[in-house]
């Protein structure tokens, strides 16, 4: 099966009544054309077989992935699918999967999908328009916040014959919505005839993907088995992928236990986030004799922002001057040298390592977008280039502390009885940093010790997965460590991260509680962008507002993915734009003999 001509996709942009095409790009035209039988980063001759065992920290109590309640098991993407499939070698392009083609008018006020004959769920039942309509209805009413947010923008769903379904949108301003509809999960209507959708459950949902849930040990492991008769195995968007017969996730109480399991050969692969461990923890006989490899995979995606999110819903964090002051308690040079072996670069932007990052002064086009909101924005946005506070690397932070005290005093906080207290009520400044990963403890303690010099009491608290998910879902925290990882084509998900509505929506990722009309307007501009240049301008303008709002304490990033693995895998020569993809790897029988302890 081949991708039909790219010219059909280009026609979508040129004519009022769109023609159906097998792919849709957010901007420009799809990369893959008529002669492409598979994605360039997948090997169609990849052998099938073997197993992949991955480790996770924490546990799970639910296989219902589409509600806020419960701690969800990993692996949803293995068994559940959407109408279209994403290419990771392009900023944002989707190709035919459950739908065999897609059509949208030039203004993208609607999108029509034609379902593929032969697309089926794991019980053999055909995927129908009824299932698509049901999925929209149930997720809009009871799904996760992102599902409800996107489906709320749908005015009507219309059937067209036995296999056609059209989503008509309330507005034609959001050009990303046709692609978002193509990425929404498709659920079996019949499977919920005697099952409550909104209940936590360890009974697997009926899926349509290349794997089926094979074994479940609640909270400890989940195993998926590859379906040899997977209905989409020969589609261009799937060929050469999903090669392991078994994919298994084992859960561990903490990262240290998971690391030891890896070194013992119980886990095949782990992404290493901690430079100290990367430099020191893998000096084992298996590493020295080549059975364990440490690989760095460079990528072209934004590094995003890894940061301490300050919950501005809390009274002590509502003033931007306070949030700015706290950022002076980080000595990046000292941390990078003493804890991280010089591995990191300091993060300045929410879209670091990409053309989307705001640098220097705003362009004329950015200023034009920002000017209507000038009176409500920080003046520095228009006159300065943002950079996080710096220190001399000594760890003493004397200059930083002077600046921090000045900012705190401007916000009404002064030292009294050796504690920082607000002049309006005398209440001491204290807060909790809630952690999920033990690897963040040293960094959090560094921040706490430095803030103590300012008279601020900080408690560092490590919690389990269930408590962490419950408290972050309900914004019941003071500060957390979090990473936001944007794509090369930001869009509607930005509202889920930074939008005012998301700040009030349990389960969203607007952990800082950002509620800024200018940000809401720029998110709309991002979604509406008619071309790449307009998108980049709007993202950079929003980046500046987020930078100067001091909603987080920006930390640091790598420009590559660090992966420790047992040398038992083959992988394609070509790396996709977004970085390595495990679904394109395979078990290499020639490497497996004697490869484990």
Protein Blocks (a to p, Z undefined) as FASTA:
>chain_A
ZZddfklmmmmmmpmbdcddfbdcfbhcdfbdfklgbdfkbcfkbccedjdddddehddf
bfbfkbfghcddehklmmgccfbdcdfkbfbdcddfkbmbdcddfkopaccddddehiac
fkopacdfklmmmmmmmmmmmmcfklmmmmmmpmbdcdehjkbccdddfbfklmmlmmmm
mmpccddfklmmmccfkbccfbdcddfbfbdcfbdcehkaccddddfklfklmgmklgop
akbfbdcddddfblklmmmmmmnopafbdcdfbfklmmmmmmcfklmnopaccdddddfb
debjadddddfkbmklmpmklmmmmmmmpcfklmmmmmnnomaccdfbfkghiakbcghj
ddfklmmmmmmmmmmpcfklmmpccdddddehnonommmmmmmmmmmmmnopaceehiac
dfklopacddddddfblklmmmmmmmmmmmmmnopacddddddfklmmmmmmnopafbdc
ddddddfbdcfklmmmmgmklmmmghiaclnopacfklmmmmmmmmmombfklmmmmmmm
mmmmmmmnopaccfbddfbdcdddddfbccdfbdcfkopcfklgccdfklmgopaZZ
